Amino acid sequence: MTLTVQPHREAVGLKTGQLYLDGQWGPGTGSGTWTHRHPASGEEIGEFAIATAADVDAAVASARDAFESGTWSNSRASTRVAVLHRYADLLREHAEELRGLQALDNSVPLSFSSTIYATSVGAAADVFDHHAGWVDKLGGETLAPYQGGDHLAMTFREPIGVVAAILPWNAPFLLFAQKVAPALAAGCTIVLKPSEYCTFTVLRMAELLAEAGLPAGTLNVVTGPGDPVGEALITHPGVDKVSFTGSRAVGRHIVEASAGTLKRVSLELGGKSPALVFADAPNVALAAATVVGAVTMGLSGQACVANTRALVHRDVYDEFLGAAQGMAQAMTYGDPFDPGVTASPLINEKQLTRVLGYIEKGKSEGARLVFGGERLGGDLENGNFVGPTIFADVDNNATIAQEEIFGPVLAVVPFSDEEEAVRMANDTEYGLGAGVFSADVQRAFRVSRKLRAGTIGVNGFQVEPHLPFGGFKQSGLGREGGKSSIEAYTELKSVFLPLTDEMM
């Protein structure tokens, strides 16, 4: 029987998507709508409004009025802390509902979103709890007079203003939290645009934030594709900062578009993250399962930080390949609400075509295909499914070893010694993440320091709410998570105050 998700649509109670402006839900000023097709079945799931330039103007004006009024930024710290904690509690209470909405949006299996911390509702709630703790602790300094005399020199951190937060489709819970929580904790107001491929989840998350007591206008939501909605937002003169997670091409465009008004910009733009598996790895089979799981399980490789390059020492190369193929064989596909399903389809037909093109490119450039490489058919023929794909003996300069594929494709590259492994790991335009598998603590630390990447996992990987996340090189600008994240939503102000009537 051909896969259908329509019964789940009725069970979850999917609502028609509207805009959220100045505390009110409505259709906006235009008549355009976006029809969302489910990536696993190809069925029409629902429609939501496409915001117009006028709607974006209204959203920014609402955020600006709310910011200037100080309803949120100048409220008591205890009030803001209470709202953020209350929202974290609401997320946990509505976790099952939100996971169901996400499964209808991007088809991430419930088995994955309920067990893997980084993609869970619980992780998002923890991010809000963490940043709530910074509300009354984000201060400046009082500095000793440098030139002597009787005066004070001080610094203050003040909210940056109106923030445009633009989300991707693949991890709405965590990425909503990583942008919205620090911005609100810093006292900013927000205009948020979800991906057109994952809108209904974000609309519900925004609705719950209003229930938590966030004042009207503090968060506004405009929906629709990047062109025209995202473009109107990133070029708007009333926006002080843009925070974006997505493709490198769009990130570059945002930098160019921000130049006219010198907007502050935070960007997370993907990666080609290596996993370095040394001969003394504590468990080579477990290392292979970890790497292949990140590339195939859940999001099917549609995750920016996944280790899509495995650099493996020649002494354990065959052992790694054998274990990797065993892990790949364990992946199951289908209805994301089925607890036995472990992996998702690609998000749309364009991405399906792109990934299949990279697989053919890998073959034509001489890499050895050892597993998969095909679109899945049968009951899944109406979905965008590509099975786990493993290439061996890949040249580190090959296309599939250098370009971000964003699909379930692993390139396995052999190496002979530590120096070669580090050199190949750093031989990329990206620098988001990396993994090091070794039982030698000194080696693991030494190699971690040499790798040009923002987050390094040693014999495992995890996202933490208080740990900065971001990339080197063309993987982006800035960090999300922890103190550095909330500081990125502030401006630093210096104040000089003489304590006598004498001029300095």
C-alpha positions as CSV (number, residue, x, y, z in Angstrom):
1,M,0.0,0.0,0.0
2,T,1.3,3.4,-0.9
3,L,2.3,5.5,2.1
4,T,-0.2,8.1,3.4
5,V,0.1,10.5,6.3
6,Q,-3.4,12.0,6.1
7,P,-4.8,10.1,9.1
8,H,-2.1,11.6,11.2
9,R,-3.0,15.1,9.9
10,E,-6.4,14.8,11.4
11,A,-5.1,13.3,14.6
12,V,-2.6,16.1,15.2
13,G,-5.1,18.8,14.4
14,L,-3.1,20.8,11.9
15,K,-4.3,24.3,11.6
16,T,-4.3,26.7,8.6
17,G,-1.2,28.8,8.8
18,Q,-1.6,32.5,9.5
19,L,0.7,35.4,10.2
20,Y,1.3,36.5,13.8
21,L,1.6,40.3,13.9
22,D,1.5,42.5,17.0
23,G,-0.1,39.7,19.1
24,Q,-2.8,38.8,16.6
25,W,-3.2,35.9,14.1
26,G,-4.4,36.8,10.7
27,P,-4.1,36.1,6.9
28,G,-2.0,39.1,6.1
29,T,-2.6,41.6,3.3
30,G,-2.0,39.3,0.3
31,S,-3.9,36.4,-1.2
32,G,-0.9,34.1,-1.9
33,T,-0.6,30.8,-0.2
34,W,2.0,28.1,0.0
35,T,0.9,24.5,-0.3
36,H,3.1,22.1,1.7
37,R,3.6,18.6,0.3
38,H,4.7,15.9,2.7
39,P,8.2,14.7,1.7
40,A,7.4,11.0,2.5
41,S,4.1,10.7,0.6
42,G,3.9,13.7,-1.7
43,E,0.4,14.5,-0.3
44,E,-0.8,18.0,0.2
45,I,-0.7,18.6,4.0
46,G,-1.8,22.2,4.4
47,E,-1.6,25.8,3.3
48,F,-0.2,28.9,4.9
49,A,-0.1,32.5,4.0
50,I,2.7,34.1,2.0
51,A,3.5,37.4,3.6
52,T,3.8,40.5,1.4
53,A,6.3,43.3,1.7
54,A,3.5,45.2,3.5
55,D,3.2,42.4,6.0
56,V,6.9,42.4,6.7
57,D,6.7,46.2,7.2
58,A,4.0,45.7,9.7
59,A,5.9,42.9,11.5
60,V,9.0,45.1,11.8
61,A,7.0,48.1,12.9
62,S,5.4,46.0,15.5
63,A,8.7,44.7,16.8
64,R,10.2,48.3,16.7
65,D,7.2,49.8,18.6
66,A,7.5,47.0,21.2
67,F,11.2,47.5,21.6
68,E,11.0,51.3,21.9
69,S,8.2,51.1,24.4
70,G,10.4,48.9,26.7
71,T,7.4,46.6,27.5
72,W,9.8,43.7,27.3
73,S,13.4,45.1,27.4
74,N,12.7,47.4,30.4
75,S,10.5,45.0,32.3
76,R,11.6,43.5,35.7
77,A,14.2,40.8,35.3
78,S,11.9,38.5,37.3
79,T,9.1,39.0,34.8
80,R,11.3,38.0,31.9
81,V,12.8,35.1,33.7
82,A,9.3,33.8,34.6
83,V,8.1,34.0,31.0
84,L,11.1,32.1,29.6
85,H,10.8,29.4,32.3
86,R,7.0,29.2,31.8
87,Y,7.6,28.7,28.1
88,A,10.1,25.9,28.7
89,D,7.5,24.2,30.8
90,L,4.9,24.6,28.1
91,L,7.2,23.1,25.5
92,R,7.7,20.0,27.7
93,E,3.9,19.7,28.3
94,H,3.2,19.9,24.5
95,A,6.2,17.8,23.4
96,E,4.1,15.0,21.9
97,E,1.9,17.5,19.9
98,L,5.0,19.3,18.6
99,R,6.8,16.1,17.6
100,G,3.6,15.2,15.6
101,L,3.6,18.6,13.9
102,Q,7.2,18.2,13.0
103,A,6.6,14.8,11.5
104,L,3.9,16.4,9.3
105,D,6.3,19.2,8.3
106,N,9.6,17.5,7.6
107,S,8.9,13.8,8.2
108,V,11.5,13.4,10.9
109,P,10.5,10.1,12.6
110,L,9.0,10.2,16.1
111,S,11.5,7.5,17.1
112,F,14.2,10.0,16.4
113,S,12.7,13.3,17.8
114,S,11.7,11.5,21.0
115,T,15.1,9.9,21.7
116,I,17.9,12.0,20.2
117,Y,18.5,15.0,22.5
118,A,19.6,17.5,19.9
119,T,16.4,17.2,17.9
120,S,14.1,16.9,20.9
121,V,11.6,19.3,22.4
122,G,13.4,18.8,25.7
123,A,16.6,20.3,24.2
124,A,14.7,23.4,23.1
125,A,13.1,23.7,26.6
126,D,16.6,23.4,28.2
127,V,17.9,26.3,25.9
128,F,15.1,28.6,27.2
129,D,15.8,27.6,30.8
130,H,19.5,28.2,30.3
131,H,19.1,31.7,28.8
132,A,16.6,32.6,31.4
133,G,19.4,32.4,33.9
134,W,21.3,35.1,32.0
135,V,18.6,37.8,32.1
136,D,19.9,39.3,35.4
137,K,23.5,38.5,34.9
138,L,24.4,40.1,31.6
139,G,26.4,43.1,32.7
140,G,29.4,45.2,31.9
141,E,32.4,46.3,33.8
142,T,33.6,49.1,35.9
143,L,37.2,49.9,34.9
144,A,39.9,51.6,36.9
145,P,40.8,55.1,35.6
146,Y,43.6,54.6,33.1
147,Q,44.9,58.3,33.2
148,G,44.3,58.7,36.9
149,G,41.9,61.3,38.3
150,D,38.5,61.1,39.9
151,H,36.1,59.5,37.4
152,L,34.4,56.3,36.5
153,A,34.8,54.3,33.3
154,M,32.1,51.8,32.7
155,T,30.6,49.5,30.1
156,F,27.0,48.3,29.6
157,R,25.4,45.7,27.5
158,E,22.2,46.7,25.9
159,P,19.8,44.8,23.6
160,I,20.6,45.2,19.9
161,G,17.0,46.0,18.9
162,V,14.9,44.3,16.3
163,V,16.1,40.9,15.2
164,A,15.2,39.0,12.0
165,A,15.5,35.3,12.8
166,I,15.3,33.0,9.8
167,L,15.0,29.3,10.5
168,P,15.8,26.2,8.3
169,W,13.4,23.3,8.1
170,N,15.5,20.4,9.6
171,A,15.6,21.1,13.4
172,P,12.8,23.6,14.3
173,F,12.8,22.9,18.0
174,L,16.4,23.5,18.7
175,L,17.0,26.3,16.2
176,F,13.9,28.2,17.2
177,A,15.2,28.1,20.8
178,Q,18.8,28.9,19.8
179,K,17.7,32.1,18.1
180,V,14.6,33.2,20.1
181,A,15.8,32.4,23.7
182,P,19.0,34.5,23.7
183,A,17.4,37.4,21.8
184,L,14.5,37.6,24.3
185,A,16.9,37.1,27.3
186,A,18.9,40.1,26.0
187,G,15.7,42.2,25.7
188,C,15.4,42.2,21.9
189,T,12.2,42.0,19.9
190,I,11.9,39.6,17.0
191,V,10.5,39.0,13.5
192,L,10.8,35.3,12.8
193,K,10.5,33.5,9.4
194,P,10.2,29.7,9.4
195,S,11.2,27.7,6.4
196,E,8.4,27.1,4.0
197,Y,9.1,23.4,4.5
198,C,8.6,23.4,8.3
199,T,6.1,26.1,9.2
200,F,3.3,24.5,11.2
201,T,5.6,23.4,14.0
202,V,7.0,26.9,14.4
203,L,3.6,28.5,14.3
204,R,2.6,26.4,17.3
205,M,5.8,27.2,19.1
206,A,5.1,30.9,18.7
207,E,1.5,30.4,19.9
208,L,2.8,28.7,23.1
209,L,5.2,31.6,23.7
210,A,2.2,34.0,23.7
211,E,0.5,31.7,26.2
212,A,3.6,31.9,28.4
213,G,3.0,35.7,28.7
214,L,5.2,37.3,26.1
215,P,3.9,40.8,25.4
216,A,2.3,41.5,22.0
217,G,4.7,42.7,19.4
218,T,7.8,41.2,21.1
219,L,7.6,38.2,18.7
220,N,6.1,38.4,15.2
221,V,6.0,35.6,12.6
222,V,5.9,36.0,8.8
223,T,5.6,33.0,6.6
224,G,6.5,32.1,3.1
225,P,9.5,31.3,0.9
226,G,12.8,33.2,0.9
227,D,11.7,35.1,-2.2
228,P,9.9,37.3,-1.5
229,V,9.5,37.1,2.3
230,G,13.0,36.4,3.5
231,E,14.4,39.0,1.0
232,A,12.0,41.7,2.3
233,L,13.1,40.9,5.9
234,I,16.9,40.9,5.4
235,T,16.8,44.1,3.4
236,H,14.5,46.0,5.7
237,P,16.0,49.2,7.2
238,G,14.2,48.7,10.5
239,V,16.0,45.4,11.2
240,D,19.1,45.7,13.4
241,K,20.4,42.2,13.3
242,V,19.8,39.1,11.1
243,S,20.3,35.6,12.5
244,F,20.2,32.9,9.8
245,T,20.8,29.2,9.6
246,G,20.9,27.7,6.1
247,S,22.9,27.4,3.0
248,R,26.2,29.1,2.3
249,A,24.8,30.8,-0.8
250,V,22.0,32.5,1.1
251,G,24.4,33.4,3.9
252,R,26.6,35.2,1.4
253,H,23.6,37.1,0.0
254,I,22.6,38.1,3.6
255,V,26.1,39.6,4.2
256,E,25.8,41.6,0.9
257,A,22.3,42.7,1.7
258,S,23.2,43.8,5.2
259,A,26.0,46.1,4.0
260,G,23.8,49.0,3.2
261,T,22.6,49.5,6.8
262,L,25.5,47.6,8.5
263,K,23.2,45.1,10.1
264,R,24.7,42.8,12.7
265,V,24.7,39.3,11.3
266,S,25.0,35.8,12.8
267,L,25.3,32.9,10.3
268,E,25.4,29.1,10.5
269,L,26.1,27.9,7.0
270,G,26.7,24.2,7.0
271,G,29.7,22.0,6.8
272,K,31.6,19.0,5.5
273,S,32.6,17.7,8.9
274,P,35.3,15.0,9.1
275,A,35.4,12.1,11.6
276,L,39.0,11.0,12.2
277,V,39.1,7.3,13.2
278,F,42.5,6.3,14.4
279,A,43.7,2.7,14.7
280,D,43.5,2.9,18.5
281,A,39.9,3.9,18.6
282,P,38.2,2.4,21.7
283,N,35.7,0.6,19.5
284,V,36.0,0.8,15.7
285,A,32.6,-0.8,15.1
286,L,31.0,1.7,17.5
287,A,32.8,4.6,15.8
288,A,31.4,3.4,12.4
289,A,27.9,3.1,13.8
290,T,28.2,6.6,15.3
291,V,29.3,8.1,12.0
292,V,26.9,6.3,9.8
293,G,24.0,6.9,12.2
294,A,24.6,10.6,12.0
295,V,24.6,10.5,8.2
296,T,21.6,8.2,7.7
297,M,19.5,8.1,10.9
298,G,16.7,10.6,11.6
299,L,17.4,13.4,9.1
300,S,19.1,11.2,6.5
301,G,22.2,13.4,6.4
302,Q,20.3,16.6,6.2
303,A,22.1,18.0,9.2
304,C,24.8,20.6,9.0
305,V,27.2,19.1,11.5
306,A,26.9,15.4,10.4
307,N,30.3,13.7,9.9
308,T,29.9,13.1,6.1
309,R,33.6,12.5,5.7
310,A,35.1,9.5,7.5
311,L,38.9,9.6,7.5
312,V,39.9,6.2,8.7
313,H,43.4,4.7,9.5
314,R,44.4,2.0,7.0
315,D,44.9,-0.5,9.8
316,V,41.2,-0.5,10.7
317,Y,39.9,0.6,7.3
318,D,38.2,-2.8,6.4
319,E,36.8,-3.2,9.9
320,F,35.3,0.3,9.7
321,L,33.7,-0.4,6.3
322,G,32.2,-3.7,7.4
323,A,30.6,-2.1,10.5
324,A,29.5,0.9,8.5
325,Q,27.6,-1.3,6.0
326,G,26.0,-3.2,8.9
327,M,24.7,0.0,10.4
328,A,23.4,1.3,7.1
329,Q,21.4,-2.0,6.6
330,A,19.6,-1.3,9.9
331,M,17.9,1.9,8.6
332,T,14.2,1.7,8.0
333,Y,11.9,4.1,6.1
334,G,8.3,4.9,5.8
335,D,5.6,6.5,7.9
336,P,7.3,8.9,10.4
337,F,4.7,8.1,13.0
338,D,5.6,4.4,12.9
339,P,7.9,3.7,15.9
340,G,9.9,1.2,13.8
341,V,10.9,3.9,11.2
342,T,14.4,5.4,11.9
343,A,15.1,7.7,8.9
344,S,13.4,10.4,6.9
345,P,13.1,11.2,3.2
346,L,14.8,14.2,1.6
347,I,12.9,17.4,2.1
348,N,11.7,18.0,-1.5
349,E,12.1,16.8,-5.1
350,K,14.8,19.4,-5.7
351,Q,17.0,18.0,-2.9
352,L,16.3,14.5,-4.1
353,T,17.6,15.3,-7.6
354,R,20.6,17.0,-6.1
355,V,21.6,14.1,-3.9
356,L,21.2,11.6,-6.7
357,G,23.4,13.8,-8.8
358,Y,26.1,13.8,-6.2
359,I,26.0,10.0,-6.1
360,E,26.5,9.8,-9.8
361,K,29.3,12.3,-9.5
362,G,31.0,10.1,-6.9
363,K,30.8,7.1,-9.3
364,S,32.2,9.1,-12.2
365,E,35.1,10.4,-10.2
366,G,36.3,7.0,-9.3
367,A,35.0,6.4,-5.8
368,R,34.0,2.9,-4.9
369,L,30.3,2.5,-4.1
370,V,30.1,-0.1,-1.4
371,F,26.5,0.3,-0.3
372,G,23.2,1.9,-1.5
373,G,23.1,4.8,-3.9
374,E,19.6,4.4,-5.1
375,R,16.2,6.0,-4.7
376,L,13.7,3.8,-2.8
377,G,10.6,2.7,-4.5
378,G,7.7,0.4,-3.9
379,D,5.3,1.7,-1.2
380,L,7.7,4.7,-0.9
381,E,7.7,5.7,-4.6
382,N,5.8,8.9,-4.0
383,G,8.3,10.1,-1.4
384,N,11.8,11.6,-1.7
385,F,13.6,8.6,-0.3
386,V,17.3,7.8,-0.9
387,G,18.8,4.9,1.0
388,P,22.1,5.0,2.9
389,T,25.0,5.4,0.6
390,I,28.6,4.6,1.4
391,F,31.6,5.4,-0.9
392,A,35.0,3.9,-0.1
393,D,38.5,4.9,-1.4
394,V,37.4,8.5,-1.9
395,D,40.0,11.0,-2.9
396,N,39.9,13.9,-0.4
397,N,39.7,16.3,-3.3
398,A,36.7,14.6,-4.9
399,T,33.5,16.5,-5.2
400,I,31.7,14.2,-2.7
401,A,34.5,14.8,-0.2
402,Q,34.5,18.6,-0.6
403,E,30.9,19.8,-1.2
404,E,28.0,19.6,1.3
405,I,25.6,17.1,-0.1
406,F,22.9,17.3,2.6
407,G,21.8,13.7,2.1
408,P,22.6,10.2,3.4
409,V,26.0,9.9,1.6
410,L,29.2,9.1,3.5
411,A,32.7,9.4,1.9
412,V,35.3,7.2,3.5
413,V,38.9,8.3,3.0
414,P,41.9,6.3,4.1
415,F,44.9,7.8,5.9
416,S,48.3,6.6,7.1
417,D,49.3,8.8,10.0
418,E,48.1,11.7,12.3
419,E,49.7,14.4,10.3
420,E,48.0,13.3,7.0
421,A,44.6,12.9,8.8
422,V,44.7,16.5,10.2
423,R,45.8,17.9,6.9
424,M,43.0,16.2,5.0
425,A,40.5,17.1,7.7
426,N,41.3,20.8,7.4
427,D,41.4,20.7,3.6
428,T,37.9,22.1,3.1
429,E,36.2,25.5,2.9
430,Y,34.0,24.5,5.8
431,G,34.8,24.3,9.5
432,L,31.7,23.5,11.5
433,G,32.4,20.3,13.3
434,A,34.6,17.2,13.5
435,G,34.9,14.0,15.4
436,V,38.1,12.3,16.8
437,F,38.0,8.6,17.7
438,S,41.0,7.5,19.7
439,A,41.8,5.9,23.1
440,D,44.9,8.1,23.5
441,V,43.7,11.2,25.4
442,Q,46.8,13.1,24.5
443,R,46.3,12.5,20.8
444,A,42.6,13.3,21.0
445,F,43.3,16.6,22.6
446,R,46.3,17.4,20.4
447,V,44.3,16.7,17.2
448,S,41.2,18.6,18.5
449,R,43.4,21.7,18.9
450,K,44.8,21.4,15.4
451,L,41.4,20.9,13.7
452,R,39.9,24.1,12.2
453,A,36.3,23.5,13.3
454,G,34.0,25.0,15.8
455,T,32.8,21.9,17.7
456,I,34.9,18.7,18.2
457,G,33.5,15.5,19.5
458,V,35.9,13.0,21.1
459,N,34.5,9.4,20.8
460,G,31.0,10.9,20.6
461,F,29.1,14.1,20.0
462,Q,26.4,16.1,21.7
463,V,24.8,19.5,21.6
464,E,24.6,21.3,25.0
465,P,22.5,24.4,25.7
466,H,25.4,26.2,27.4
467,L,28.1,25.3,24.9
468,P,28.7,27.7,21.9
469,F,28.0,26.2,18.5
470,G,29.2,27.6,15.2
471,G,31.9,27.3,12.6
472,F,35.2,28.4,11.3
473,K,35.9,29.6,7.7
474,Q,32.8,29.5,5.4
475,S,30.7,27.6,8.0
476,G,29.5,30.9,9.3
477,L,29.8,33.9,11.6
478,G,29.3,33.9,15.3
479,R,28.1,31.3,17.8
480,E,24.8,30.1,19.1
481,G,24.5,28.7,22.7
482,G,25.9,29.9,26.0
483,K,27.1,33.3,27.0
484,S,28.6,34.1,23.6
485,S,25.1,33.6,22.1
486,I,23.3,36.1,24.3
487,E,26.2,38.7,24.0
488,A,25.7,38.5,20.2
489,Y,22.2,40.1,20.7
490,T,23.7,43.1,22.6
491,E,25.6,46.2,21.8
492,L,28.5,47.2,24.1
493,K,28.3,50.8,25.4
494,S,31.0,52.7,27.2
495,V,30.2,55.4,29.7
496,F,32.6,58.0,31.2
497,L,31.5,59.8,34.3
498,P,33.6,62.5,36.0
499,L,33.1,62.6,39.8
500,T,34.2,66.3,40.2
501,D,33.4,69.5,38.5
502,E,36.9,69.8,37.1
503,M,37.3,69.0,33.4
504,M,39.6,66.1,32.5
